[in-house]
Amino acid sequence: MPTQARILKMINYIMNCLTRHARNKKIRNTTNLHNTTNLRNKTPRHGISGLAGFLLFFASLSLMLTLPSAPAWAQTSSPVTVFIDGLPLEFDVPPLIKEGRTLVPFRAIAEGLRIQVDWNETTQTVTGKTATQTLLLKIGDHTAYLNGQALSLDVPPEINNARTLIPLRVFSETLGFTVDWLEHERTIKIFSPPSHMPVTGFYALGSSETSSWKNLFGTEFPQAGVGNTKNVSKLALGWYSLDEKGALLTKSTTGWQRPGGWETVLDAAERYHLQTEMVVHMTDQNGSLRKLIADPAATAQAVANIAAEAGLYDGVNLDLEGLGWQEQGETLAATRADFTNFVKLLYQKLQANQTKKATLTLTLHAPNSAYPGYDYQALANWCDEIIIMAYDYGPKPEPLPLVQGAIESALRMVPAHKLLLGISLPSERAESLQQKIGLAKRYGLKGIALWRLGLVSPEMWSVLERR
């Protein structure tokens, strides 16, 4: 006889004994009703005697221990967390683990991985596309097709709570993504393949410990090696400033100055195929920048001076900061219009050069910063690139929701192919740098810009190499 059956028979026997015991006791109590005091004193406080109760408890416990446990999928467990390039991915329907495989809502994972996804209701098929791969999956079918080649699936796609769930691992790995499953943390980490997105590195004077030259070229000035040059596309050379009359300065009170031996930097950049920009930096200290852009003569002078110097470089990077602080109404509108006019005149001047058309990059405060003096939508018409300075929010590393908000605001006004995410390395660690790069990838931005070379740690260079 099976163990469970024997235990059930034991429990039934004990219950029958208890029933007979209670019936006999009731008869005795009825006979002695005249002695209620004595009866009350002798009646046990519990309906079951000590030995019988113990036997019943033991038998019941034995039965519970021999019953089969609930299947793994039915047991309560913590939710599965998914990260893509260090960023958490949110789902309206949680991932499902089935037969050891993770299924996720295809729309959410596609948006996170920047994969084009099409759903065919008639054929119940999901198609995911990248630049080089096409993956087709059908609901309930154990066979997928990668570029027309059949692939066997352990678990087929399915529909759950009106959402199409697809096998995460096959969807990711067949399209070039890497997936790591951390069982104890119930965490999935997905890493997108290297995109080799452009990286602009700001190059500025620093101490021997924070030398842009050594950090980039790997040796002491003036010797140059390959170093980390393969991880940078363009040098933004912080060597110029302006005064309120429009004079172009190679030495300023803010520390931006052109160093001795600057020609050696240009030579090394050319040797290692790095583009160069002349950065023109100015802040609105004491209203000096506001006075410059509001004065037509000073604006014309500044534009002419910058354009004349631009011939030494591939482009100009205009980094004019602090506009719009505590301004509103007509005052703010005038500041935005004056700056846009300054940029327009400079862009037209650069484009008019028939010998060499230098590009124009704008390094701007983020749309959600305290400096609203920059009309992103209008400025996008008069530049080649915009670097979003999505930093200096206060906490370190820079909060992802604020950086994400800056990107989304900029994208409402500027095409993604013109936007670079500015990252301030003093505020970041290697892990948070990966997250910022992940945001740039997720939103399809043109690239990233680093403030600054000289502050890139070995761990950060490794992250950049995998970007």
C-alpha atoms as one frame of an Amber mdcrd trajectory, in Angstrom:
protein
   0.000   0.000   0.000   1.416   3.464  -0.874   2.652   5.577   2.040  -0.051
   8.239   1.623  -2.816   5.616   1.691  -1.424   4.096   4.928  -1.278   7.524
   6.579  -4.847   8.322   5.522  -5.985   4.955   6.957  -4.186   5.821  10.241
  -5.915   9.217  10.444  -9.311   7.563   9.786  -8.677   5.001  12.535  -7.722
   7.733  15.063 -10.839   9.769  14.194 -13.085   6.712  14.702 -11.527   6.046
  18.113 -12.039   9.689  19.133 -15.671   9.547  18.003 -16.391   6.417  20.114
 -14.571   7.972  23.059 -16.671  11.120  22.853 -19.963   9.105  22.566 -19.198
   7.010  25.670 -18.210  10.123  27.599 -21.483  11.848  26.672 -23.470   8.876
  28.043 -21.570   8.981  31.339 -22.049  12.714  31.640 -25.832  12.354  31.087
 -26.059   9.804  33.936 -24.356  12.189  36.351 -26.145  15.432  35.413 -27.171
  15.919  39.085 -23.497  16.524  39.951 -22.780  19.413  37.562 -20.036  20.861
  39.709 -18.137  17.608  39.727 -18.747  17.210  35.977 -17.397  20.701  35.221
 -14.278  20.014  37.212 -13.550  16.682  35.500 -14.369  17.550  31.915 -11.172
  17.971  29.885 -10.568  21.540  28.610  -9.924  20.217  25.095 -12.092  17.867
  23.040  -9.129  15.609  22.197  -6.985  13.796  24.717  -3.229  14.531  24.725
  -2.132  11.196  23.210  -4.858  11.144  20.557  -4.169  14.725  19.602  -0.467
  14.021  19.198  -1.174  10.993  17.033  -3.556  13.005  14.843  -1.020  15.858
  14.454   1.786  13.413  13.604  -0.289  11.620  10.995  -1.431  14.890   9.381
   2.134  16.218   9.256   3.355  12.983   7.684   0.683  13.287   5.021   1.682
  16.877   4.169   5.324  15.898   3.855   4.539  13.121   1.418   2.302  15.206
  -0.886   4.033  16.322  -4.101   5.277  19.950  -4.086   3.857  22.521  -6.496
   5.585  22.667  -9.855   8.365  25.245 -10.208   6.370  27.469 -12.534   3.538
  27.665  -9.992   5.697  28.699  -7.061   5.932  32.382  -6.160   9.287  33.903
  -7.130  10.832  37.322  -7.518  10.423  39.018 -10.910  13.052  38.810 -13.601
  14.969  42.043 -14.226  16.373  42.811 -17.675  19.205  45.265 -18.380  20.333
  46.395 -21.831  23.763  48.027 -21.936  23.457  48.662 -18.203  19.989  50.223
 -18.451  16.900  48.595 -16.910  14.192  47.598 -19.373  10.588  48.027 -18.274
   7.697  45.824 -19.414   3.931  46.232 -19.153   3.817  42.421 -19.040   6.608
  40.813 -16.972   9.031  38.305 -18.517   8.024  34.669 -18.203  10.396  31.792
 -17.509   9.185  28.621 -19.177  11.151  25.381 -19.444  14.286  27.248 -18.457
  13.866  29.877 -21.176  12.907  33.522 -20.755  10.079  34.939 -22.849   9.644
  38.725 -23.102   7.162  41.094 -24.790   8.633  41.621 -28.255   7.751  45.326
 -28.558   9.566  46.266 -25.372  12.666  44.247 -26.162  12.741  45.543 -29.741
  12.644  49.163 -28.638  15.374  48.493 -26.098  17.569  46.779 -28.675  16.786
  49.223 -31.498  15.424  46.421 -33.646  12.665  47.016 -36.192   9.783  44.670
 -35.428   6.714  43.840 -37.538   3.677  41.847 -36.416   1.466  39.994 -38.903
  -1.890  39.261 -37.314  -3.030  36.998 -40.149  -0.055  34.659 -40.068   0.676
  35.195 -36.344   4.330  35.918 -37.128   6.882  38.323 -35.641   9.723  39.674
 -37.770  12.760  41.399 -36.274  15.191  43.270 -38.513  18.576  44.897 -38.122
  20.781  46.305 -40.866  22.081  42.829 -41.746  19.767  40.249 -40.136  16.120
  39.258 -40.427  14.575  36.933 -37.835  11.081  35.451 -38.291   9.156  33.687
 -35.519   5.630  32.274 -35.476   3.345  31.889 -32.475   3.424  28.291 -31.239
   6.081  27.214 -33.738   9.360  25.653 -32.579  11.097  26.744 -35.772  12.435
  30.252 -36.417  14.076  31.569 -39.581  17.225  33.701 -39.617  17.820  35.182
 -43.061  15.751  32.294 -44.419  17.673  29.570 -42.550  15.656  27.366 -40.163
  16.526  27.442 -36.446  15.147  25.123 -33.770  13.592  26.750 -30.687  13.356
  25.075 -27.275  10.311  27.207 -26.474   8.068  28.763 -29.152   6.680  32.320
 -29.057   3.297  32.679 -27.370   0.616  35.253 -26.565   0.138  36.147 -22.896
  -2.184  38.868 -21.583  -2.651  40.220 -25.101   1.125  40.563 -25.541   3.317
  38.534 -27.856   6.152  36.917 -25.893   9.277  35.762 -27.689  12.320  33.749
 -26.532  14.778  36.394 -25.399  17.981  34.458 -25.928  17.354  33.370 -29.517
  16.000  36.786 -30.464  19.027  38.533 -28.986  21.866  36.203 -29.881  20.830
  35.522 -33.465  20.792  39.264 -34.108  24.264  39.823 -32.660  23.489  40.605
 -29.008  25.116  38.954 -25.996  22.905  37.666 -23.168  24.027  36.808 -19.621
  21.672  35.150 -17.110  22.470  35.728 -13.413  20.354  33.037 -11.787  20.804
  34.046  -8.129  19.874  37.665  -8.915  17.187  36.646 -11.421  18.742  39.204
 -13.735  19.330  39.154 -17.478  22.037  41.409 -18.899  22.013  42.122 -22.616
  24.896  43.826 -24.388  24.408  45.237 -27.856  27.129  44.644 -30.436  29.709
  47.413 -30.921  28.246  50.200 -33.016  31.473  52.181 -33.288  29.470  55.350
 -32.770  31.536  58.534 -33.161  33.236  59.863 -30.027  34.257  63.493 -29.656
  36.892  64.053 -26.996  37.388  67.516 -25.552  41.101  68.266 -25.424  42.203
  70.854 -22.870  45.185  71.801 -20.771  45.638  69.764 -17.627  48.178  68.712
 -15.045  50.679  65.934 -15.650  48.191  63.549 -14.021  45.291  64.706 -16.221
  47.140  65.314 -19.472  44.877  65.058 -22.527  47.911  64.228 -24.665  49.142
  61.311 -22.551  45.640  59.989 -21.964  45.011  59.918 -25.706  48.369  59.083
 -27.295  49.764  56.986 -24.427  53.125  58.757 -24.136  54.601  61.995 -22.850
  54.425  65.050 -25.086  55.654  65.451 -27.803  55.989  61.709 -28.565  52.787
  60.159 -29.894  51.624  56.555 -30.148  48.421  54.794 -31.083  47.398  54.822
 -27.413  43.632  55.174 -27.224  43.193  56.956 -30.534  41.071  54.107 -31.927
  38.384  54.956 -29.374  38.074  58.616 -30.388  36.846  60.067 -33.680  37.266
  63.783 -33.212  39.230  66.194 -31.010  37.448  69.290 -29.748  40.456  71.511
 -29.007  39.650  73.952 -26.227  42.009  76.717 -27.266  39.893  79.812 -27.986
  37.597  82.330 -26.379  35.912  85.655 -27.256  35.511  89.015 -25.634  32.335
  91.060 -25.812  33.690  93.056 -28.770  34.154  89.934 -30.883  37.929  89.556
 -30.611  39.142  85.931 -30.834  41.398  85.139 -27.885  43.979  82.354 -27.554
  44.235  83.028 -23.834  41.308  83.761 -21.561  40.584  84.355 -17.896  38.609
  81.079 -17.769  41.684  78.957 -18.506  40.902  78.191 -22.130  44.075  78.894
 -24.083  46.098  77.597 -26.958  49.240  75.885 -25.631  52.771  76.099 -26.937
  53.410  73.320 -29.429  49.765  73.263 -30.508  50.833  72.463 -34.076  52.216
  69.135 -32.789  48.733  68.203 -31.613  47.311  68.861 -35.068  50.074  66.807
 -36.674  49.454  63.852 -34.350  45.695  64.065 -34.941  46.240  63.890 -38.682
  48.639  60.968 -38.299  46.049  58.933 -36.408  43.113  60.032 -38.564  41.392
  62.155 -35.938  39.217  65.049 -37.026  39.787  68.376 -35.251  37.532  71.212
 -34.147  38.524  74.593 -32.763  36.451  75.107 -29.633  35.374  78.695 -29.008
  34.359  78.931 -25.370  32.744  81.818 -23.550  30.442  82.215 -20.578  27.913
  84.941 -19.848  29.958  86.243 -16.951  28.752  89.746 -16.076  26.501  89.628
 -19.145  29.462  89.724 -21.553  28.118  86.999 -23.841  24.686  88.567 -23.901
  26.233  91.892 -24.920  28.249  90.214 -27.694  25.348  88.476 -29.427  23.067
  91.517 -29.058  25.595  93.820 -30.774  25.530  93.433 -34.607  29.037  94.879
 -35.019  30.548  92.618 -32.333  28.734  89.620 -33.784  30.058  90.332 -37.280
  33.581  90.734 -35.904  33.414  87.447 -33.979  32.029  85.569 -36.999  34.777
  86.899 -39.279  37.538  86.062 -36.784  36.299  82.530 -36.172  35.868  81.819
 -39.884  39.392  83.049 -40.637  40.913  80.718 -38.022  38.693  77.744 -38.974
  40.869  76.939 -41.970  43.355  75.231 -39.640  40.730  72.688 -38.534  38.018
  70.411 -39.848  35.350  72.296 -37.970  34.281  74.804 -35.341  32.771  73.908
 -31.968  30.826  76.809 -30.481  30.574  76.457 -26.697  28.889  79.648 -25.487
  27.433  78.984 -22.051  25.125  80.541 -19.502  22.441  82.124 -21.692  18.908
  82.501 -20.344  19.755  82.292 -16.646  16.721  83.590 -14.715  15.295  85.129
 -17.897  11.723  84.832 -19.106   9.204  86.440 -21.411  10.462  88.941 -23.954
  13.944  89.055 -22.452  14.407  85.312 -22.884  12.911  85.390 -26.375  15.390
  88.120 -27.380  18.340  86.131 -26.009  17.291  83.025 -27.927  16.786  84.975
 -31.138  20.152  86.754 -30.831  22.039  83.529 -30.257  20.285  81.814 -33.163
  21.210  84.762 -35.381  24.868  84.528 -34.279  24.946  80.815 -35.125  23.190
  81.365 -38.464  25.700  84.022 -39.557  28.650  81.835 -38.546  27.265  78.755
 -40.316  26.635  80.704 -43.507  30.144  82.178 -43.349  31.733  78.747 -42.956
  29.664  77.290 -45.798  30.609  80.164 -48.085  34.298  79.204 -47.948  34.913
  77.574 -51.304  38.370  76.305 -50.332  37.364  74.385 -47.214  33.886  74.158
 -45.717  34.353  73.686 -41.981  31.574  71.958 -40.045  29.807  73.652 -37.145
  29.101  71.886 -33.845  27.098  73.543 -31.067  27.789  72.517 -27.473  24.606
  73.484 -25.642  23.129  73.329 -22.174  20.514  70.581 -21.990  16.875  71.545
 -22.607  16.075  70.652 -18.982  18.925  72.735 -17.527  18.749  76.107 -15.778
  19.841  77.847 -18.981  16.920  78.039 -21.443  18.549  80.563 -23.798  18.976
  78.044 -26.629  16.295  77.417 -29.242  17.174  73.853 -30.222  14.610  73.663
 -32.990  15.796  76.830 -34.738  19.475  76.095 -34.138  19.207  72.659 -35.758
  18.825  74.412 -39.111  22.195  76.168 -38.807  24.650  73.517 -37.623  25.936
  70.041 -38.372  25.891  68.656 -34.828  24.579  69.519 -31.385  26.224  68.213
 -28.227  23.697  67.992 -25.376  25.476  68.888 -22.135  23.288  66.536 -20.090
  25.211  67.005 -16.854  25.824  69.276 -13.850  22.451  68.290 -12.406  23.957
  67.876  -8.938  24.137  64.179  -7.983  26.953  61.956  -9.207  26.764  59.938
 -11.377  24.397  62.111 -13.387  20.837  60.796 -12.785  19.615  58.630 -15.647
  16.047  60.024 -15.616  17.360  63.579 -16.068  19.786  62.569 -18.803  17.018
  60.607 -20.486  14.716  63.617 -20.174  17.318  65.842 -21.824  17.640  63.430
 -24.751  13.895  63.082 -25.235  13.389  66.854 -25.124  16.158  67.415 -27.661
  14.755  64.722 -29.967  11.428  66.549 -30.118  13.278  69.440 -31.784  16.368
  67.965 -33.483  16.864  64.833 -35.629  18.769  62.054 -33.877  21.481  62.011
 -36.546  22.535  65.509 -35.462  22.679  64.838 -31.718  25.585  63.725 -29.532
  25.199  63.020 -25.834  27.643  65.052 -23.783  29.113  63.140 -20.820  31.082
  64.803 -18.026  33.614  62.212 -16.858  34.274  63.810 -13.431  30.679  62.841
 -12.609  30.848  59.272 -13.880  32.293  55.820 -13.235  32.931  53.085 -15.776
  29.557  51.479 -15.027  27.621  54.739 -15.326  29.529  55.649 -18.497  28.258
  52.411 -20.019  24.726  53.431 -19.059  25.088  56.832 -20.729  26.435  55.184
 -23.885  23.492  52.785 -23.660  21.103  55.740 -23.688  22.792  57.183 -26.768
  22.414  53.795 -28.488  18.828  53.281 -27.368  17.744  56.624 -28.813  19.808
  56.247 -31.966  21.920  59.349 -31.393  24.817  60.101 -33.701  27.416  59.658
 -30.959  28.799  60.868 -27.633  31.117  63.662 -26.527  33.428  63.337 -23.514
  34.484  66.108 -21.183  37.327  65.518 -21.142  40.417  63.635 -22.346  42.887
  63.319 -19.492  40.142  62.031 -17.190  39.379  58.747 -18.963  40.335  55.857
 -16.670  41.534  52.476 -18.015  38.140  50.997 -17.099  36.394  53.762 -19.036
  38.579  53.157 -22.081  37.490  49.504 -21.954  33.852  50.592 -21.953  34.480
  52.892 -24.907  36.160  50.076 -26.793  32.963  48.009 -26.494  30.608  50.884
 -27.332
